[in-house]
Amino acid sequence: MESRAKLFGHPIHQMLIVFPLGLLATAVVFDVIGLFRADGVWELMAYYLIATGVVTGLVAAVFGAIDYFAIPGGTRAKYIGTMHGVGNVAVVALFGASWLLRRPEPGNPPFEALLFSFLGVLLAVATGWLGGELVARLGIGVDEGAHVNSPSSLSGRPAGENRSIAGFNGPERRYGAAAAYAGAERRAR
């Protein structure tokens, strides 16, 4: 099922989600480093990373919701999409709460702020897996007819074109010339 919200032929949600995931995960790494250093610098960097991660997470969520509402009801994809979306709202809420708890003294976060961040990153791993399940296993956000020889998304041509490589037949078409040659060489022995 193709994404409804695209930029240059690719799903916007899938392009944007790397920012909150990277920012929030890095914030947790900085918090862990901060536990071993008493200067407050790492925690202050985590504070700003969390703020940016929450904002970019909300932006990515808008495009995720657009794609979610296009998934047919009563399907496994709709169920997984619901779990993915609700889980990611919880991730943003946990990090948002962590950020608010840090505001009075960003360089010295209370235990609860760290706990919410650590829980948030664990939940993000699970919801990230669910997002991967949606794309890789259930085909959500994948162009109709996509295959290994699809034309560029910038070409304006449908993904279903160019199913074969010019001049290749049989195993060469499916696996490439080098693999077909290696297979023929093994059979000749």
ROSE-4610 file (N, C-alpha, C; in Angstrom, 1 decimal, always signed):
// ROSE-4610
residu = [M/M/M/E/E/E/S/S/S/R/R/R/A/A/A/K/K/K/L/L/L/F/F/F/G/G/G/H/H/H/P/P/P/I/I/I/H/H/H/Q/Q/Q/M/M/M/L/L/L/I/I/I/V/V/V/F/F/F/P/P/P/L/L/L/G/G/G/L/L/L/L/L/L/A/A/A/T/T/T/A/A/A/V/V/V/V/V/V/F/F/F/D/D/D/V/V/V/I/I/I/G/G/G/L/L/L/F/F/F/R/R/R/A/A/A/D/D/D/G/G/G/V/V/V/W/W/W/E/E/E/L/L/L/M/M/M/A/A/A/Y/Y/Y/Y/Y/Y/L/L/L/I/I/I/A/A/A/T/T/T/G/G/G/V/V/V/V/V/V/T/T/T/G/G/G/L/L/L/V/V/V/A/A/A/A/A/A/V/V/V/F/F/F/G/G/G/A/A/A/I/I/I/D/D/D/Y/Y/Y/F/F/F/A/A/A/I/I/I/P/P/P/G/G/G/G/G/G/T/T/T/R/R/R/A/A/A/K/K/K/Y/Y/Y/I/I/I/G/G/G/T/T/T/M/M/M/H/H/H/G/G/G/V/V/V/G/G/G/N/N/N/V/V/V/A/A/A/V/V/V/V/V/V/A/A/A/L/L/L/F/F/F/G/G/G/A/A/A/S/S/S/W/W/W/L/L/L/L/L/L/R/R/R/R/R/R/P/P/P/E/E/E/P/P/P/G/G/G/N/N/N/P/P/P/P/P/P/F/F/F/E/E/E/A/A/A/L/L/L/L/L/L/F/F/F/S/S/S/F/F/F/L/L/L/G/G/G/V/V/V/L/L/L/L/L/L/A/A/A/V/V/V/A/A/A/T/T/T/G/G/G/W/W/W/L/L/L/G/G/G/G/G/G/E/E/E/L/L/L/V/V/V/A/A/A/R/R/R/L/L/L/G/G/G/I/I/I/G/G/G/V/V/V/D/D/D/E/E/E/G/G/G/A/A/A/H/H/H/V/V/V/N/N/N/S/S/S/P/P/P/S/S/S/S/S/S/L/L/L/S/S/S/G/G/G/R/R/R/P/P/P/A/A/A/G/G/G/E/E/E/N/N/N/R/R/R/S/S/S/I/I/I/A/A/A/G/G/G/F/F/F/N/N/N/G/G/G/P/P/P/E/E/E/R/R/R/R/R/R/Y/Y/Y/G/G/G/A/A/A/A/A/A/A/A/A/A/A/A/Y/Y/Y/A/A/A/G/G/G/A/A/A/E/E/E/R/R/R/R/R/R/A/A/A/R/R/R]
num = [1/1/1/2/2/2/3/3/3/4/4/4/5/5/5/6/6/6/7/7/7/8/8/8/9/9/9/10/10/10/11/11/11/12/12/12/13/13/13/14/14/14/15/15/15/16/16/16/17/17/17/18/18/18/19/19/19/20/20/20/21/21/21/22/22/22/23/23/23/24/24/24/25/25/25/26/26/26/27/27/27/28/28/28/29/29/29/30/30/30/31/31/31/32/32/32/33/33/33/34/34/34/35/35/35/36/36/36/37/37/37/38/38/38/39/39/39/40/40/40/41/41/41/42/42/42/43/43/43/44/44/44/45/45/45/46/46/46/47/47/47/48/48/48/49/49/49/50/50/50/51/51/51/52/52/52/53/53/53/54/54/54/55/55/55/56/56/56/57/57/57/58/58/58/59/59/59/60/60/60/61/61/61/62/62/62/63/63/63/64/64/64/65/65/65/66/66/66/67/67/67/68/68/68/69/69/69/70/70/70/71/71/71/72/72/72/73/73/73/74/74/74/75/75/75/76/76/76/77/77/77/78/78/78/79/79/79/80/80/80/81/81/81/82/82/82/83/83/83/84/84/84/85/85/85/86/86/86/87/87/87/88/88/88/89/89/89/90/90/90/91/91/91/92/92/92/93/93/93/94/94/94/95/95/95/96/96/96/97/97/97/98/98/98/99/99/99/100/100/100/101/101/101/102/102/102/103/103/103/104/104/104/105/105/105/106/106/106/107/107/107/108/108/108/109/109/109/110/110/110/111/111/111/112/112/112/113/113/113/114/114/114/115/115/115/116/116/116/117/117/117/118/118/118/119/119/119/120/120/120/121/121/121/122/122/122/123/123/123/124/124/124/125/125/125/126/126/126/127/127/127/128/128/128/129/129/129/130/130/130/131/131/131/132/132/132/133/133/133/134/134/134/135/135/135/136/136/136/137/137/137/138/138/138/139/139/139/140/140/140/141/141/141/142/142/142/143/143/143/144/144/144/145/145/145/146/146/146/147/147/147/148/148/148/149/149/149/150/150/150/151/151/151/152/152/152/153/153/153/154/154/154/155/155/155/156/156/156/157/157/157/158/158/158/159/159/159/160/160/160/161/161/161/162/162/162/163/163/163/164/164/164/165/165/165/166/166/166/167/167/167/168/168/168/169/169/169/170/170/170/171/171/171/172/172/172/173/173/173/174/174/174/175/175/175/176/176/176/177/177/177/178/178/178/179/179/179/180/180/180/181/181/181/182/182/182/183/183/183/184/184/184/185/185/185/186/186/186/187/187/187/188/188/188/189/189/189]
x = [+0.8/+0.0/+0.9/+0.7/+1.5/+1.2/+2.2/+2.0/+1.2/+0.4/-0.4/+0.3/+1.3/+2.1/+3.5/+3.8/+5.1/+5.8/+7.2/+8.0/+9.1/+9.1/+10.1/+9.9/+8.7/+8.3/+8.5/+8.9/+9.2/+8.3/+7.8/+7.0/+7.6/+6.9/+7.5/+7.7/+6.8/+6.9/+8.2/+8.5/+9.7/+11.0/+10.9/+12.0/+12.3/+11.2/+11.3/+11.5/+11.1/+11.2/+12.6/+13.6/+15.0/+15.4/+14.8/+15.2/+14.8/+13.5/+13.2/+13.9/+13.9/+14.6/+16.1/+16.8/+18.2/+18.4/+17.6/+17.7/+17.4/+16.3/+15.9/+16.8/+17.3/+18.2/+19.6/+20.0/+21.3/+21.1/+19.9/+19.7/+19.9/+19.4/+19.5/+21.0/+21.7/+23.2/+23.9/+23.5/+24.1/+23.7/+22.5/+22.1/+23.0/+23.2/+24.0/+25.5/+26.0/+27.3/+27.3/+26.2/+26.1/+26.1/+25.6/+25.6/+27.0/+27.9/+29.3/+30.2/+29.6/+30.3/+29.5/+30.1/+29.3/+29.3/+29.5/+29.6/+28.3/+27.3/+26.0/+25.9/+27.0/+27.1/+26.3/+26.5/+25.8/+24.3/+23.9/+22.5/+21.8/+22.6/+22.1/+21.9/+22.9/+22.8/+21.6/+21.4/+20.2/+18.9/+18.9/+17.7/+17.3/+18.3/+18.0/+17.7/+18.3/+18.0/+16.6/+16.2/+14.8/+13.8/+14.0/+13.1/+12.9/+14.1/+14.1/+13.5/+13.8/+13.2/+11.7/+11.2/+9.7/+9.0/+9.6/+9.0/+9.1/+10.2/+10.3/+9.5/+9.3/+8.4/+6.9/+6.5/+5.2/+5.0/+6.0/+5.9/+5.8/+6.7/+6.6/+5.3/+4.7/+3.4/+2.3/+2.3/+1.3/+1.3/+2.5/+2.5/+2.3/+2.6/+2.3/+0.8/+0.1/-1.4/-2.0/-1.5/-2.1/-2.0/-0.8/-0.7/-1.6/-1.7/-2.4/-3.9/-4.5/-5.9/-6.2/-5.1/-5.3/-5.3/-4.8/-4.8/-6.2/-6.5/-7.8/-8.2/-9.4/-9.8/-9.9/-9.9/-10.0/-8.9/-7.7/-6.5/-5.5/-4.5/-3.4/-2.6/-2.5/-1.7/-2.4/-3.7/-4.4/-4.1/-4.2/-3.9/-2.5/-1.5/-0.1/+0.1/-0.5/-0.4/-1.0/-2.1/-2.6/-1.6/-1.1/-0.1/+1.1/+1.6/+2.7/+2.5/+1.3/+0.9/+0.7/-0.1/-0.3/+1.0/+1.8/+3.1/+4.0/+4.0/+4.8/+4.3/+3.0/+2.4/+2.9/+2.9/+3.5/+4.9/+5.7/+7.1/+7.3/+6.6/+6.7/+6.2/+5.2/+4.7/+5.7/+6.3/+7.4/+8.5/+9.0/+10.1/+9.7/+8.4/+7.9/+7.9/+7.4/+7.4/+8.8/+9.7/+11.1/+11.7/+11.3/+11.8/+11.2/+9.9/+9.3/+9.9/+10.2/+10.8/+12.2/+12.9/+14.2/+14.3/+13.2/+13.2/+13.7/+13.4/+13.9/+15.4/+16.0/+17.5/+18.0/+18.1/+18.4/+19.7/+20.7/+21.9/+21.9/+20.8/+20.7/+19.3/+19.0/+17.7/+17.3/+16.1/+15.7/+15.6/+15.5/+15.5/+14.3/+13.2/+12.0/+12.2/+12.9/+13.2/+14.0/+15.0/+15.8/+15.0/+14.2/+13.4/+12.4/+11.8/+10.9/+11.6/+12.9/+13.7/+14.0/+14.5/+14.9/+13.7/+12.6/+11.4/+10.9/+11.1/+10.7/+11.6/+12.9/+13.7/+13.5/+13.2/+12.8/+11.5/+10.5/+9.3/+9.5/+10.4/+10.7/+11.3/+12.1/+12.7/+11.5/+10.5/+9.4/+8.5/+8.3/+7.4/+8.2/+9.5/+10.3/+10.2/+10.3/+10.1/+8.7/+7.7/+6.3/+6.3/+7.0/+7.0/+7.7/+8.8/+9.5/+8.6/+7.8/+6.8/+5.8/+5.4/+4.4/+5.0/+6.2/+6.9/+7.4/+8.2/+8.9/+8.1/+7.1/+6.4/+5.0/+4.4/+3.0/+2.9/+4.0/+4.0/+3.4/+3.3/+2.7/+3.7/+3.4/+4.3/+5.2/+4.9/+5.7/+4.9/+5.6/+5.0/+4.4/+3.3/+2.6/+3.5/+3.8/+4.7/+6.2/+6.6/+8.0/+8.8/+10.0/+10.9/+12.3/+13.2/+14.7/+15.1/+14.3/+14.7/+13.7/+13.0/+12.1/+12.8/+12.2/+12.8/+12.9/+13.7/+13.8/+12.5/+12.3/+11.1/+11.0/+12.1/+12.1/+11.8/+11.7/+11.4/+10.0/+9.1/+7.7/+7.0/+7.8/+7.2/+6.8/+5.8/+5.4/+6.5/+6.5/+7.5/+7.4/+6.3/+6.1/+6.8/+7.4/+8.1/+9.4/+10.1/+11.4/+11.6/+10.7/+10.8/+12.0/+12.5/+13.7/+14.8/+16.0/+17.2/+17.4/+17.6/+17.7/+18.8/+18.5/+19.5/+19.7/+19.0/+19.1/+17.9/+18.1/+17.0/+17.2/+16.2/+16.3/+16.9/+17.8/+18.4/+19.1/+19.6/+20.2/+19.3/+18.0/+17.0/+16.7/+16.6/+16.3/+17.4/+18.6/+19.7/+20.9/+20.9/+22.0/+23.0/+23.7/+24.6/+25.7/+26.3/+27.4/+26.9/+25.7/+25.2/+24.8/+24.2/+23.9/+25.1/+26.2/+27.4/+28.0/+28.0/+28.5/+27.7/+26.4/+25.6/+25.9/+26.1/+26.4/+27.7/+28.7/+30.0/+30.0/+29.2/+29.0/+28.4/+27.4/+26.7/+27.7/+28.6/+29.5/+30.5/+30.8/+31.8/+31.3]
y = [-1.2/+0.0/+1.2/+2.1/+3.3/+4.3/+5.1/+6.2/+7.3/+7.9/+9.1/+10.4/+10.5/+11.7/+11.4/+12.0/+11.7/+13.0/+12.9/+14.0/+13.4/+13.9/+13.3/+11.8/+11.4/+10.0/+9.0/+9.6/+8.7/+9.2/+8.2/+8.5/+9.5/+10.6/+11.6/+11.1/+10.3/+9.8/+9.0/+8.1/+7.3/+8.2/+9.3/+10.2/+11.0/+11.4/+12.2/+11.5/+10.2/+9.5/+9.3/+9.3/+9.2/+10.3/+11.5/+12.6/+12.4/+12.2/+12.0/+10.7/+9.6/+8.4/+8.7/+9.3/+9.6/+10.6/+11.7/+12.7/+12.1/+11.4/+10.9/+9.8/+8.9/+7.9/+8.5/+9.5/+10.2/+10.9/+11.4/+12.1/+11.0/+9.8/+8.8/+8.4/+8.3/+8.0/+9.1/+10.4/+11.5/+11.5/+11.1/+10.9/+9.8/+8.7/+7.7/+8.2/+8.9/+9.5/+10.4/+11.2/+12.2/+11.5/+10.3/+9.6/+9.3/+9.3/+9.0/+10.2/+11.4/+12.6/+13.6/+14.4/+15.2/+16.7/+16.9/+18.3/+18.9/+18.1/+18.6/+18.9/+18.9/+19.3/+18.3/+17.0/+15.9/+16.0/+16.2/+16.3/+17.5/+18.6/+19.8/+19.6/+18.9/+18.5/+17.6/+16.6/+15.7/+16.5/+17.5/+18.4/+19.0/+19.5/+20.2/+19.1/+18.0/+16.9/+16.4/+16.3/+15.8/+16.8/+18.1/+19.1/+19.0/+18.9/+18.8/+17.5/+16.4/+15.1/+15.0/+15.7/+15.7/+16.5/+17.6/+18.5/+17.7/+17.1/+16.4/+15.1/+14.5/+13.4/+13.8/+14.9/+15.4/+15.7/+16.2/+16.5/+15.2/+14.2/+12.9/+12.2/+12.4/+11.8/+12.3/+13.5/+14.0/+13.2/+13.0/+12.2/+10.8/+10.2/+8.9/+8.7/+9.7/+9.6/+9.6/+10.4/+10.5/+9.1/+8.4/+7.1/+6.0/+6.2/+5.3/+5.2/+6.4/+6.4/+5.9/+5.6/+5.0/+3.4/+2.9/+1.4/+0.9/-0.2/-0.7/-1.3/-1.0/-1.5/-3.0/-3.6/-5.0/-5.8/-5.2/-5.9/-6.0/-6.9/-7.0/-5.7/-5.1/-3.9/-2.7/-2.7/-1.6/-1.8/-3.1/-3.4/-3.0/-3.4/-3.1/-1.6/-1.0/+0.5/+1.2/+0.7/+1.3/+1.1/-0.1/-0.3/+0.6/+0.7/+1.6/+3.1/+3.5/+4.9/+5.3/+4.4/+4.6/+4.5/+3.6/+3.4/+4.6/+5.2/+6.4/+7.6/+7.7/+8.8/+8.7/+7.5/+7.2/+7.6/+7.2/+7.6/+9.1/+9.9/+11.3/+11.8/+11.3/+11.7/+11.4/+10.3/+10.0/+11.0/+11.2/+12.2/+13.6/+13.9/+15.2/+15.4/+14.4/+14.5/+14.6/+13.9/+14.0/+15.4/+16.0/+17.3/+18.3/+18.2/+19.1/+19.0/+17.8/+17.6/+18.1/+18.3/+18.8/+20.3/+20.9/+22.4/+23.2/+22.9/+23.8/+23.8/+22.6/+22.5/+21.5/+22.0/+21.0/+20.2/+20.8/+20.1/+19.1/+19.0/+18.1/+17.5/+16.6/+16.1/+15.2/+15.2/+14.3/+12.8/+11.9/+10.5/+10.2/+10.8/+10.5/+10.9/+12.0/+12.5/+11.4/+10.9/+9.8/+8.6/+8.2/+7.0/+7.1/+8.3/+8.4/+8.4/+8.9/+8.8/+7.4/+6.7/+5.3/+4.4/+4.6/+3.9/+4.3/+5.5/+6.0/+5.4/+5.3/+4.7/+3.2/+2.5/+1.1/+0.9/+1.7/+1.7/+2.0/+3.0/+3.4/+2.2/+1.4/+0.2/-0.7/-0.9/-1.8/-1.2/+0.1/+0.8/+0.9/+1.0/+1.0/-0.3/-1.4/-2.7/-2.9/-2.3/-2.4/-1.6/-0.5/+0.3/-0.5/-1.2/-2.1/-3.2/-3.7/-4.8/-4.2/-3.0/-2.4/-2.3/-1.8/-1.6/-2.9/-3.6/-4.7/-6.0/-6.2/-7.4/-7.2/-6.0/-5.8/-4.9/-4.3/-3.5/-2.1/-1.6/-0.3/+0.8/+1.7/+2.7/+2.3/+1.2/+0.7/+0.9/+1.3/+1.6/+0.3/+0.4/-0.7/-1.2/-2.5/-3.0/-2.8/-2.4/-2.1/-3.4/-3.3/-4.5/-4.0/-4.9/-4.5/-3.7/-3.6/-2.8/-1.7/-1.3/-0.1/+1.1/+1.9/+3.2/+4.1/+5.1/+6.1/+6.8/+7.1/+7.7/+9.1/+9.7/+11.0/+11.0/+9.8/+9.7/+9.9/+9.8/+10.0/+8.7/+7.7/+6.4/+5.5/+4.7/+3.8/+2.8/+2.3/+1.4/+0.1/-0.3/-1.6/-1.7/-0.6/-0.6/-1.3/-1.7/-2.2/-3.5/-4.4/-5.6/-6.5/-6.3/-7.1/-6.2/-6.7/-6.0/-6.3/-5.3/-5.5/-6.5/-7.5/-8.5/-9.7/-9.7/-10.8/-11.6/-12.9/-13.9/-14.9/-15.6/-16.7/-16.2/-17.0/-16.6/-15.3/-14.8/-13.5/-12.4/-12.6/-11.5/-11.5/-12.6/-12.6/-12.3/-12.8/-12.8/-11.9/-11.5/-10.8/-11.7/-11.2/-12.0/-12.7/-12.0/-12.7/-13.9/-13.8/-15.0/-16.1/-15.8/-16.8/-17.5/-16.7/-17.3/-18.2/-17.8/-18.6/-19.9/-19.8/-21.0/-22.0/-21.4/-22.3/-22.9/-22.2/-22.7/-23.9/-23.8/-24.9/-26.1/-25.9/-27.0/-27.7/-27.0/-27.6/-28.5/-28.3/-29.1/-30.5]
z = [+0.0/+0.0/+0.0/-1.0/-1.1/+0.0/+0.3/+1.3/+0.7/+1.4/+0.9/+1.0/+1.9/+2.1/+1.6/+0.5/-0.1/-0.5/-0.5/-1.0/-1.9/-3.1/-4.1/-4.2/-4.1/-4.4/-3.2/-2.0/-0.8/+0.3/+1.2/+2.3/+3.2/+3.6/+4.4/+5.8/+6.3/+7.7/+7.9/+6.9/+7.0/+6.9/+6.2/+6.1/+7.4/+8.1/+9.2/+10.5/+10.6/+11.9/+12.4/+11.5/+11.9/+12.9/+12.8/+13.6/+15.1/+15.4/+16.8/+17.4/+16.6/+17.1/+17.4/+16.6/+16.8/+17.9/+18.0/+19.0/+20.4/+20.5/+21.8/+22.3/+21.4/+21.8/+22.2/+21.5/+21.9/+23.2/+23.5/+24.8/+25.9/+25.7/+26.8/+26.9/+25.8/+25.9/+26.7/+26.4/+27.2/+28.7/+29.0/+30.4/+31.1/+30.4/+30.9/+31.2/+30.2/+30.4/+31.6/+31.7/+32.8/+34.2/+34.2/+35.5/+36.0/+35.1/+35.5/+35.6/+35.2/+35.3/+36.1/+36.9/+37.8/+37.4/+36.1/+35.6/+35.1/+34.8/+34.4/+32.9/+32.2/+30.8/+29.9/+30.1/+29.3/+29.5/+30.8/+31.1/+30.4/+30.4/+29.7/+28.2/+27.6/+26.2/+25.9/+26.9/+26.8/+26.8/+27.7/+27.8/+26.5/+25.8/+24.5/+23.4/+23.5/+22.5/+22.7/+23.9/+24.2/+23.7/+23.9/+23.4/+21.9/+21.2/+19.7/+19.3/+20.0/+19.6/+19.8/+20.8/+21.0/+19.9/+19.5/+18.5/+17.1/+16.8/+15.5/+15.5/+16.7/+16.8/+16.5/+17.0/+16.7/+15.2/+14.6/+13.1/+12.4/+12.7/+12.0/+12.2/+13.4/+13.7/+12.8/+12.4/+11.5/+10.2/+9.7/+8.4/+8.6/+9.8/+10.1/+10.2/+10.8/+10.9/+9.5/+8.6/+7.2/+6.6/+6.7/+6.2/+7.0/+8.3/+9.1/+8.6/+8.4/+8.0/+6.7/+5.9/+4.6/+4.6/+5.8/+5.9/+6.0/+5.3/+5.4/+6.8/+7.2/+8.5/+8.5/+9.7/+9.9/+9.5/+9.2/+8.8/+9.9/+9.7/+10.7/+10.6/+9.4/+9.3/+10.1/+10.1/+10.9/+12.4/+12.9/+14.3/+14.6/+13.8/+14.1/+14.0/+13.0/+12.9/+14.1/+14.7/+15.9/+17.1/+17.2/+18.3/+18.1/+16.9/+16.5/+16.9/+16.5/+16.7/+18.2/+18.9/+20.3/+21.1/+20.7/+21.4/+21.2/+20.0/+19.8/+20.4/+20.6/+21.4/+22.8/+23.4/+24.7/+24.8/+23.8/+23.7/+23.8/+23.0/+23.0/+24.4/+25.0/+26.3/+27.4/+27.4/+28.4/+28.3/+27.0/+26.9/+27.2/+26.8/+27.2/+28.7/+29.4/+30.9/+31.4/+30.8/+31.2/+31.0/+29.9/+29.6/+30.6/+30.9/+31.9/+33.3/+33.7/+35.0/+35.1/+33.9/+33.9/+33.9/+33.5/+33.3/+34.5/+35.7/+36.8/+36.9/+36.6/+36.7/+35.6/+34.3/+33.2/+33.4/+34.1/+34.3/+35.4/+36.1/+37.3/+37.3/+36.3/+36.3/+37.5/+37.9/+39.0/+38.5/+39.4/+39.1/+38.1/+38.4/+37.6/+36.1/+35.9/+34.5/+33.8/+34.5/+33.8/+33.6/+34.6/+34.4/+33.2/+33.1/+31.9/+30.6/+30.6/+29.3/+29.0/+30.0/+29.8/+29.4/+30.0/+29.6/+28.2/+27.9/+26.5/+25.5/+25.7/+24.7/+24.5/+25.6/+25.5/+24.7/+25.0/+24.2/+22.8/+22.5/+21.1/+20.3/+21.0/+20.3/+19.8/+20.7/+20.4/+19.3/+19.4/+18.3/+17.0/+17.1/+15.9/+15.2/+15.9/+15.4/+14.7/+15.4/+14.8/+13.5/+13.4/+12.2/+11.1/+11.4/+10.5/+10.0/+10.9/+10.5/+9.5/+9.7/+8.8/+7.4/+7.3/+6.0/+5.4/+6.1/+5.5/+5.4/+6.3/+6.3/+5.7/+6.0/+5.5/+4.3/+3.9/+2.7/+2.8/+4.0/+4.2/+3.8/+3.0/+2.5/+1.4/+0.8/-0.3/-1.6/-2.6/-3.9/-4.5/-5.1/-5.8/-6.9/-7.0/-8.0/-7.8/-6.6/-6.3/-6.5/-7.0/-7.3/-7.4/-7.5/-7.5/-8.7/-9.7/-10.9/-11.2/-10.1/-10.3/-10.7/-11.6/-12.0/-10.7/-10.8/-9.8/-9.4/-8.2/-7.8/-8.4/-8.8/-9.4/-10.9/-11.5/-12.9/-13.2/-12.2/-12.5/-13.1/-13.3/-13.8/-12.7/-12.9/-11.8/-11.4/-10.2/-9.7/-10.5/-11.0/-11.7/-13.0/-13.5/-14.8/-14.7/-15.8/-15.8/-15.0/-15.1/-14.3/-14.6/-15.8/-16.2/-16.6/-16.5/-16.9/-18.4/-19.2/-20.7/-20.9/-21.7/-22.1/-21.2/-20.1/-19.1/-19.2/-19.1/-19.1/-18.0/-17.6/-16.6/-15.3/-14.8/-13.4/-13.4/-14.6/-14.6/-14.2/-14.7/-14.4/-12.9/-12.3/-10.9/-9.9/-10.2/-9.3/-9.8/-11.0/-11.6/-12.3/-13.2/-14.1/-13.3/-12.3/-11.5/-10.8/-10.1/-9.4/-10.4/-11.5/-12.5/-13.0/-13.3/-13.8/-12.7/-11.4/-10.4/-10.3/-10.4/-10.4/-11.5/-12.7/-13.9/-13.7/-13.1/-12.9/-11.9/-10.9/-9.9/-10.6/-11.4/-12.0/-13.0/-13.6/-14.6/-14.0/-12.7/-12.0/-11.7]
